[in-house]
Amino acid sequence: MGNSKSVEYQTVSEVSGSIMVIEGVSGVLYDEVVEVKTPDGETRRGTVLEAEGDRAVVQVFEGTRGLDTKNTSVRFTGETMKIGVSDELLGRILNGTGEPIDGGPQIIAEEEEDIYGASINPEAREYPREFIETGISVIDGMNTLVRGQKLPIFSVSGLPHNELAAQITRQAKVKGEEEEFAVVFGAMGITNEEANFFMNNFEQTGALERTVALLNLADDPAIERIVTPRIALTIAEYLAFEKGMQILVILTDMTNYCEALREIAAAREEVPGRRGYPGYMYTDLATIYERAGRIENKKGSITQMPMLTMPDDDITHPIPDLTGYITEGQIVFSRSIHRKGLYPPIDVLPCLSRLMDGGIGEGRTREDHSDVSDQLYSFYAEGRDLRDLVAVVGEEALTEIDRKYLEFADEFEEKFVSQDRDEDRSIEETLSIAWDLFQTLPKRELKRIDEEFIEKYHLTDQE
C-alpha cells in the first residue's frame, strides 16, 4: 500500500443520495473504508462500492447532505471495515455499526476482526446435532432447532414475530450442558418503538446479561443495514470460535436488509434482477447465512434464526424464496391462525426443520420424539383437510371418526401450537401435551408410533 493511502483526494465529480464518485484515484480496493471530510470539517465514513481504473464509487454511511464536489476531500484507508471484539460485549446494546448506545463505557477490544468474516471450510464443518430448547412447543416438538443450524422464521406484516424473537432470545438454552450459551441479536430497519420493546424486554427479564444487541433503526442510513448483520456475525464468530461459547444469532428483519440492498443497487444504477432486487442477492444472502455452523475441534457453535416478513404474504417472493434455498428449513407464520387469537401464530404444515432428525431422540430429547412429531403432523393434516371438506359439504356428511379428527385439529392449535408469551415449556412438557392430544382419537389410529412407546406413554386402554 505504501504511502498512497495517506493521499487526500479532492476530485469528487458527483454526489447523489448516499453515493459519491471520485476521479483520478489509484490503488483503491473494493469494500475499503473511506474517510470523507465535509466542507465544515466533519468526518464521515464510507465504503468503496466500485473501483474501476482511476474512478471510485463510494457509499457514505451518514449520507451526502452538505457535501459538494469542490470542498470535500476523501481519504482511502486501505482497510476493510473492522469491529473491535471482546467478551465485554455481552450485556451491551449497540447501534447498527457496533457503537454502544446504552450509556455504558466504550468497549475495550481484545481483537479487531474484519466484518466480512472468513467462510467456514466445508471440510471442517461438523454436522449439527445437539438440540437447542426454545421452550416453544411448535418449534421444539415439530421443527427442532439444532446447534449450528440456520432456521429462518417467515412472518407476515402485523404479526407478532418481534414477540417471538424476544421470547426465543430469553428462553433458548442447550439442554444438560454446562457450556456457556449466549444470544447475538441483530435488528435491521426497526422503528424506535420496536427498539424500545426489545431493549426493555431484554433488560426486565435479565436476558440482556447473555445477549449482545445491535439495533439499526428505520431512519438510519440504508448502508448501515448492510453492515449490521455482518457485525453481529463477527461478534458471534469471536464468542463461538475464540471463546468456545454456544451462540444463537437472531436477525430481524431480513426483508429490511434486502430492501437496503435494492436501494443501493438502484443508486449504483445496476441492472435489476427479479422484482427489482439485484441479481447477486442470492450470493449476498449466502454470505450471511453461511456464517453459521460448527467447526471440527472447536467447542463453540453458531446457530442462526433469521426472521423476515414476506412481502404481500407471498412465500414465493425472492426474499423468502432465496432464503429457503440457503437455509435448513423454515417456520411459517399464518394470518388465519393469528385471527383465531393464537400465539405464536405458526402454521405447522409448511414448516420444516431439515436437520431435526439428527438432533432428537434418545439421549438428546426423548426416544418417542420423532414418532410423536410424525403422528401430530399426520393427524393435524387430516383434520385440516376435513375442515376444507366441511366448508363444502357441511358437518352432516362426516363420520364419527372424521369428527374426532376435526376436534383434534382444533385442540392441537389451542393446546400445542398456542402458548403464553412468557411460557417456557420443557421438551418433556411439549411431548406430554402431544400424548394428551392423542386421547382425542382411538388408540388404533396411532399408526405412526412404535408399539412400545404407546405402551409406555399412552394414558388409557381405550381401543
C-alpha positions as CSV (number, residue, x, y, z in Angstrom):
1,M,0.0,0.0,0.0
2,G,2.8,2.3,0.8
3,N,2.1,6.0,1.3
4,S,-0.6,6.3,-1.3
5,K,-3.1,5.7,1.4
6,S,-2.4,9.0,3.1
7,V,-3.3,10.9,-0.1
8,E,-6.3,13.0,0.2
9,Y,-8.3,13.4,-3.0
10,Q,-10.3,16.5,-3.7
11,T,-11.5,15.1,-7.0
12,V,-15.2,14.4,-6.2
13,S,-17.0,14.6,-9.5
14,E,-20.5,13.6,-8.5
15,V,-22.7,13.5,-5.3
16,S,-26.1,11.9,-5.3
17,G,-28.1,10.3,-2.5
18,S,-25.5,8.5,-0.4
19,I,-23.2,7.9,-3.3
20,M,-20.1,9.9,-4.4
21,V,-17.8,9.4,-7.4
22,I,-14.1,10.3,-7.1
23,E,-11.9,10.6,-10.1
24,G,-8.1,10.2,-10.6
25,V,-7.6,7.7,-7.8
26,S,-5.1,4.8,-7.8
27,G,-4.8,1.5,-5.9
28,V,-8.3,1.6,-4.5
29,L,-9.9,-1.7,-3.2
30,Y,-13.5,-2.9,-3.2
31,D,-15.1,-2.6,0.3
32,E,-12.3,-0.4,1.5
33,V,-13.2,2.1,4.3
34,V,-13.1,5.7,3.3
35,E,-13.0,8.9,5.4
36,V,-14.8,11.8,3.9
37,K,-14.1,15.4,5.2
38,T,-17.0,17.7,4.8
39,P,-16.6,21.4,3.8
40,D,-17.2,22.3,7.5
41,G,-14.6,19.9,8.8
42,E,-16.8,17.0,10.0
43,T,-15.5,13.5,9.2
44,R,-17.9,10.8,7.8
45,R,-17.3,7.2,7.0
46,G,-18.0,5.4,3.8
47,T,-17.1,2.3,1.9
48,V,-16.0,1.7,-1.7
49,L,-18.7,0.1,-3.8
50,E,-16.8,0.0,-7.1
51,A,-13.3,0.7,-8.2
52,E,-12.7,0.9,-12.0
53,G,-9.4,2.3,-13.4
54,D,-9.0,5.7,-11.8
55,R,-12.6,6.1,-10.7
56,A,-14.1,5.0,-7.4
57,V,-17.7,4.9,-6.3
58,V,-18.2,5.4,-2.6
59,Q,-21.2,5.0,-0.4
60,V,-21.3,7.4,2.6
61,F,-22.8,5.9,5.8
62,E,-24.2,9.2,7.1
63,G,-25.4,10.3,3.7
64,T,-24.0,13.1,1.5
65,R,-26.1,16.0,2.8
66,G,-23.9,19.2,2.9
67,L,-21.2,17.7,0.7
68,D,-20.2,19.3,-2.6
69,T,-17.8,18.5,-5.4
70,K,-15.5,21.4,-4.6
71,N,-14.6,21.4,-0.9
72,T,-15.0,17.8,0.0
73,S,-11.9,15.7,0.5
74,V,-11.7,11.9,0.6
75,R,-9.1,9.6,2.1
76,F,-8.9,5.8,1.3
77,T,-7.7,3.9,4.4
78,G,-6.6,0.7,2.7
79,E,-8.5,-1.4,5.2
80,T,-11.9,-3.1,5.0
81,M,-14.4,-2.5,7.8
82,K,-13.4,-3.9,11.1
83,I,-15.0,-4.2,14.5
84,G,-13.3,-4.4,17.9
85,V,-14.5,-7.6,19.7
86,S,-14.2,-8.7,23.3
87,D,-16.4,-10.7,25.8
88,E,-17.2,-7.3,27.4
89,L,-19.8,-7.1,24.5
90,L,-22.2,-9.4,26.4
91,G,-24.9,-7.4,28.1
92,R,-24.4,-4.4,25.8
93,I,-26.8,-2.6,23.4
94,L,-25.1,-1.2,20.3
95,N,-26.2,0.7,17.2
96,G,-26.1,-0.8,13.7
97,T,-22.4,-0.1,13.3
98,G,-21.4,-1.5,16.6
99,E,-21.2,1.7,18.7
100,P,-22.6,1.4,22.3
101,I,-26.0,3.2,22.7
102,D,-26.8,2.0,26.3
103,G,-25.0,4.8,28.1
104,G,-22.3,2.3,29.3
105,P,-18.5,2.7,28.8
106,Q,-16.7,2.2,25.5
107,I,-15.8,-1.4,24.8
108,I,-12.1,-2.2,25.1
109,A,-11.4,-4.5,22.1
110,E,-9.3,-7.7,22.6
111,E,-9.1,-8.1,18.8
112,E,-10.1,-6.3,15.6
113,E,-12.0,-8.5,13.2
114,D,-13.0,-8.0,9.6
115,I,-16.8,-7.7,9.4
116,Y,-16.9,-9.8,6.2
117,G,-15.5,-12.8,8.2
118,A,-13.9,-15.9,6.7
119,S,-16.1,-18.6,5.4
120,I,-16.0,-21.9,7.2
121,N,-14.2,-24.5,5.1
122,P,-16.8,-27.2,4.2
123,E,-14.3,-29.9,5.1
124,A,-14.0,-28.6,8.7
125,R,-17.8,-28.4,9.2
126,E,-19.4,-30.7,11.7
127,Y,-22.9,-32.0,11.2
128,P,-25.3,-30.1,13.5
129,R,-26.7,-32.5,16.1
130,E,-27.3,-31.1,19.6
131,F,-30.8,-29.9,20.4
132,I,-31.5,-26.3,21.4
133,E,-34.6,-25.9,23.5
134,T,-36.5,-22.7,22.8
135,G,-39.4,-23.5,25.2
136,I,-41.8,-23.1,22.3
137,S,-43.7,-26.4,21.6
138,V,-44.3,-26.0,17.9
139,I,-40.6,-25.4,17.3
140,D,-39.1,-27.9,19.9
141,G,-41.7,-30.6,19.2
142,M,-42.1,-30.5,15.4
143,N,-39.4,-28.2,13.9
144,T,-36.5,-28.8,16.3
145,L,-33.6,-26.3,16.2
146,V,-30.2,-27.9,16.5
147,R,-26.8,-26.3,17.2
148,G,-25.1,-25.0,14.1
149,Q,-28.4,-24.8,12.0
150,K,-29.9,-21.9,10.0
151,L,-33.6,-22.0,10.7
152,P,-35.5,-18.9,9.4
153,I,-38.9,-17.6,10.5
154,F,-41.1,-16.4,7.7
155,S,-43.7,-14.0,9.1
156,V,-46.2,-11.6,7.5
157,S,-46.5,-7.9,8.4
158,G,-48.5,-7.1,11.5
159,L,-47.9,-10.5,13.2
160,P,-46.0,-10.9,16.5
161,H,-42.7,-12.0,15.1
162,N,-40.9,-9.5,17.3
163,E,-42.5,-11.0,20.4
164,L,-41.4,-14.5,19.3
165,A,-37.8,-13.2,18.6
166,A,-37.7,-11.7,22.1
167,Q,-39.2,-14.9,23.6
168,I,-36.6,-17.2,21.9
169,T,-33.8,-14.8,23.0
170,R,-35.0,-15.1,26.6
171,Q,-35.7,-18.8,26.7
172,A,-33.2,-20.6,24.3
173,K,-30.8,-22.9,26.0
174,V,-28.7,-26.0,25.4
175,K,-30.0,-28.9,27.5
176,G,-27.9,-30.7,30.1
177,E,-24.7,-28.9,29.1
178,E,-22.7,-26.7,31.4
179,E,-21.5,-24.7,28.4
180,E,-21.9,-21.0,28.1
181,F,-24.8,-20.1,25.9
182,A,-25.4,-16.5,24.6
183,V,-27.5,-14.7,22.0
184,V,-26.4,-12.1,19.5
185,F,-29.5,-10.2,18.4
186,G,-29.2,-8.0,15.2
187,A,-32.2,-5.8,14.3
188,M,-32.3,-4.0,10.9
189,G,-34.6,-1.2,10.0
190,I,-36.8,-1.4,13.1
191,T,-38.8,1.5,14.5
192,N,-38.0,3.3,17.7
193,E,-41.0,1.7,19.3
194,E,-39.7,-1.8,18.3
195,A,-36.2,-0.9,19.6
196,N,-37.7,0.1,22.9
197,F,-39.7,-3.1,23.1
198,F,-36.6,-5.2,22.6
199,M,-34.4,-3.1,25.0
200,N,-37.0,-3.1,27.8
201,N,-37.8,-6.8,27.3
202,F,-34.2,-7.9,27.5
203,E,-33.4,-5.6,30.5
204,Q,-36.5,-6.5,32.5
205,T,-36.2,-10.3,32.0
206,G,-32.5,-10.5,32.7
207,A,-31.9,-11.9,29.2
208,L,-29.6,-8.9,28.5
209,E,-26.8,-10.4,30.6
210,R,-26.1,-13.1,28.0
211,T,-27.1,-11.0,24.9
212,V,-25.3,-8.6,22.6
213,A,-28.0,-6.5,20.9
214,L,-27.4,-4.4,17.7
215,L,-30.2,-2.1,16.8
216,N,-30.3,-0.4,13.4
217,L,-33.3,1.9,13.2
218,A,-35.6,2.6,10.3
219,D,-34.2,6.2,10.0
220,D,-30.6,5.1,10.0
221,P,-28.9,5.1,6.6
222,A,-29.6,2.1,4.3
223,I,-25.9,1.3,4.0
224,E,-25.8,0.7,7.8
225,R,-28.4,-2.0,7.4
226,I,-25.9,-3.8,5.1
227,V,-23.2,-4.0,7.8
228,T,-25.4,-4.7,10.9
229,P,-25.8,-8.5,10.3
230,R,-22.2,-8.8,9.4
231,I,-21.1,-7.0,12.6
232,A,-23.5,-9.3,14.5
233,L,-21.9,-12.4,13.0
234,T,-18.4,-11.2,13.5
235,I,-19.1,-10.8,17.2
236,A,-20.8,-14.2,17.2
237,E,-17.8,-15.9,15.5
238,Y,-15.5,-14.4,18.1
239,L,-17.6,-15.6,21.0
240,A,-18.1,-19.0,19.5
241,F,-14.8,-19.9,18.0
242,E,-12.4,-17.9,20.1
243,K,-14.3,-18.1,23.5
244,G,-15.9,-21.5,23.0
245,M,-19.5,-20.4,23.6
246,Q,-22.7,-21.7,22.0
247,I,-24.2,-18.7,20.2
248,L,-27.7,-18.2,18.8
249,V,-27.9,-15.4,16.3
250,I,-31.3,-13.8,15.7
251,L,-31.5,-11.4,12.8
252,T,-34.7,-9.4,12.1
253,D,-35.9,-8.3,9.7
254,M,-34.1,-9.7,6.6
255,T,-36.6,-8.1,4.4
256,N,-35.4,-4.6,5.5
257,Y,-31.9,-5.8,4.8
258,C,-32.8,-6.8,1.2
259,E,-34.7,-3.5,0.7
260,A,-31.5,-1.7,1.6
261,L,-29.6,-3.9,-0.9
262,R,-32.1,-3.0,-3.6
263,E,-31.8,0.7,-2.7
264,I,-28.1,0.7,-3.0
265,A,-28.2,-1.3,-6.3
266,A,-30.6,1.3,-7.7
267,A,-28.3,4.1,-6.6
268,R,-25.4,2.4,-8.4
269,E,-27.7,2.1,-11.5
270,E,-27.2,-1.6,-11.7
271,V,-29.4,-3.7,-13.9
272,P,-32.1,-5.1,-11.6
273,G,-33.0,-8.8,-11.3
274,R,-36.3,-10.3,-10.1
275,R,-38.7,-7.7,-8.8
276,G,-36.0,-5.0,-8.8
277,Y,-33.7,-6.8,-6.4
278,P,-30.1,-7.1,-7.5
279,G,-29.1,-10.3,-9.3
280,Y,-26.4,-11.0,-6.7
281,M,-28.9,-11.1,-3.8
282,Y,-28.7,-14.9,-3.6
283,T,-24.9,-14.7,-3.2
284,D,-25.1,-11.8,-0.8
285,L,-27.6,-13.6,1.5
286,A,-25.5,-16.7,1.4
287,T,-22.5,-14.7,2.7
288,I,-24.7,-14.0,5.8
289,Y,-26.5,-17.3,6.3
290,E,-23.4,-19.5,5.6
291,R,-21.7,-17.9,8.7
292,A,-23.4,-20.4,10.9
293,G,-22.3,-23.9,11.9
294,R,-19.9,-25.9,13.9
295,I,-16.2,-26.4,13.2
296,E,-14.2,-29.6,14.0
297,N,-12.2,-29.4,17.2
298,K,-13.8,-26.1,18.3
299,K,-16.1,-26.1,21.2
300,G,-18.3,-23.2,20.2
301,S,-21.1,-23.1,17.6
302,I,-23.2,-20.5,15.7
303,T,-26.9,-21.2,15.2
304,Q,-28.9,-18.7,13.2
305,M,-32.6,-17.8,13.3
306,P,-33.1,-15.1,10.7
307,M,-36.6,-13.6,10.6
308,L,-38.3,-12.0,7.6
309,T,-41.7,-10.6,6.8
310,M,-42.9,-12.0,3.4
311,P,-43.9,-9.0,1.2
312,D,-47.6,-9.4,0.3
313,D,-47.7,-12.6,2.4
314,D,-46.0,-14.3,-0.6
315,I,-43.8,-17.2,0.2
316,T,-42.6,-17.3,-3.5
317,H,-41.3,-13.7,-3.2
318,P,-37.5,-13.6,-3.9
319,I,-36.5,-12.9,-0.3
320,P,-38.2,-15.9,1.4
321,D,-37.6,-18.0,-1.8
322,L,-33.8,-17.4,-1.8
323,T,-33.6,-17.7,2.0
324,G,-35.4,-21.1,1.8
325,Y,-32.7,-22.3,-0.7
326,I,-29.8,-21.4,1.5
327,T,-31.1,-22.3,5.0
328,E,-32.2,-25.6,6.5
329,G,-35.9,-25.3,6.8
330,Q,-38.4,-22.6,7.7
331,I,-41.0,-21.8,10.4
332,V,-44.0,-20.1,8.8
333,F,-46.5,-17.6,10.4
334,S,-50.1,-17.7,9.3
335,R,-52.7,-14.9,9.3
336,S,-55.6,-17.4,9.7
337,I,-54.1,-18.8,12.9
338,H,-53.4,-15.3,14.2
339,R,-57.1,-14.3,13.5
340,K,-58.1,-17.1,15.9
341,G,-56.2,-15.2,18.6
342,L,-53.5,-17.9,19.0
343,Y,-49.8,-17.1,19.8
344,P,-47.4,-17.9,18.3
345,P,-49.4,-18.0,15.0
346,I,-47.4,-20.7,13.4
347,D,-48.8,-22.9,10.6
348,V,-47.2,-26.3,11.1
349,L,-47.9,-27.7,7.7
350,P,-45.5,-25.7,5.6
351,C,-42.9,-25.7,8.4
352,L,-39.8,-27.8,8.2
353,S,-36.5,-28.3,10.0
354,R,-34.2,-30.3,7.7
355,L,-31.8,-31.1,10.5
356,M,-34.3,-32.1,13.1
357,D,-33.7,-35.9,12.8
358,G,-30.1,-35.5,13.8
359,G,-30.9,-33.5,16.9
360,I,-33.7,-35.5,18.6
361,G,-34.3,-39.0,20.1
362,E,-32.9,-40.8,23.0
363,G,-30.1,-39.0,24.8
364,R,-30.9,-35.8,23.0
365,T,-34.6,-35.2,23.6
366,R,-36.6,-38.4,24.2
367,E,-36.9,-41.7,22.4
368,D,-40.5,-41.1,21.3
369,H,-40.0,-37.6,19.9
370,S,-39.7,-38.5,16.2
371,D,-42.8,-40.7,16.1
372,V,-44.8,-38.2,18.2
373,S,-43.9,-35.4,15.8
374,D,-44.9,-37.5,12.7
375,Q,-48.2,-38.6,14.3
376,L,-49.1,-35.0,15.2
377,Y,-48.4,-33.8,11.7
378,S,-50.4,-36.6,10.2
379,F,-53.5,-36.1,12.4
380,Y,-53.4,-32.4,12.0
381,A,-53.1,-32.6,8.2
382,E,-56.1,-34.9,8.2
383,G,-58.1,-32.5,10.4
384,R,-57.2,-29.6,8.2
385,D,-58.3,-31.4,5.0
386,L,-61.6,-32.3,6.7
387,R,-62.1,-28.6,7.7
388,D,-62.0,-27.7,4.0
389,L,-64.4,-30.5,3.2
390,V,-66.9,-29.3,5.9
391,A,-66.8,-25.9,4.2
392,V,-68.2,-27.5,1.1
393,V,-70.5,-30.4,2.2
394,G,-71.3,-29.4,5.8
395,E,-70.7,-31.4,9.0
396,E,-73.7,-33.8,8.5
397,A,-71.7,-35.7,5.9
398,L,-68.9,-36.6,8.3
399,T,-68.4,-39.9,10.0
400,E,-67.8,-40.2,13.8
401,I,-64.0,-40.7,13.3
402,D,-63.9,-37.6,10.9
403,R,-65.5,-35.5,13.7
404,K,-62.7,-36.7,16.1
405,Y,-60.1,-35.6,13.5
406,L,-61.7,-32.2,13.3
407,E,-61.7,-31.9,17.1
408,F,-58.1,-32.9,17.1
409,A,-57.1,-30.1,14.7
410,D,-58.8,-27.5,17.0
411,E,-57.3,-28.9,20.2
412,F,-53.9,-29.1,18.6
413,E,-53.9,-25.4,17.7
414,E,-55.3,-24.4,21.0
415,K,-53.1,-26.5,23.3
416,F,-50.0,-27.4,21.4
417,V,-49.3,-24.5,19.0
418,S,-50.6,-21.8,21.3
419,Q,-48.9,-20.9,24.5
420,D,-48.3,-17.8,26.6
421,R,-45.7,-15.2,25.6
422,D,-43.7,-15.9,28.7
423,E,-44.3,-19.6,28.9
424,D,-41.2,-21.7,28.7
425,R,-42.1,-25.4,28.1
426,S,-39.5,-28.1,28.5
427,I,-39.4,-30.7,25.8
428,E,-40.9,-33.2,28.3
429,E,-43.9,-30.9,28.7
430,T,-44.3,-30.4,25.0
431,L,-44.3,-34.2,24.4
432,S,-46.8,-34.8,27.2
433,I,-49.2,-32.2,25.7
434,A,-48.9,-34.3,22.5
435,W,-49.8,-37.5,24.3
436,D,-52.8,-35.8,25.9
437,L,-54.0,-34.8,22.5
438,F,-53.7,-38.3,21.2
439,Q,-56.5,-39.2,23.6
440,T,-58.9,-37.4,21.3
441,L,-58.7,-40.3,18.8
442,P,-58.9,-44.1,19.3
443,K,-55.7,-45.8,20.1
444,R,-55.8,-47.8,16.8
445,E,-55.3,-44.6,14.8
446,L,-51.8,-44.1,16.3
447,K,-50.3,-45.7,13.2
448,R,-47.0,-43.8,13.2
449,I,-45.9,-44.6,16.7
450,D,-43.9,-47.6,17.8
451,E,-46.0,-50.0,19.9
452,E,-43.5,-49.8,22.8
453,F,-43.9,-46.0,23.1
454,I,-47.7,-46.4,23.0
455,E,-47.5,-48.8,26.0
456,K,-45.1,-46.5,27.8
457,Y,-46.7,-43.1,27.3
458,H,-50.3,-43.6,26.3
459,L,-52.6,-42.9,29.2
460,T,-55.6,-45.1,28.7
461,D,-56.6,-48.5,27.4
462,Q,-59.3,-47.3,25.1
463,E,-59.4,-49.2,21.8
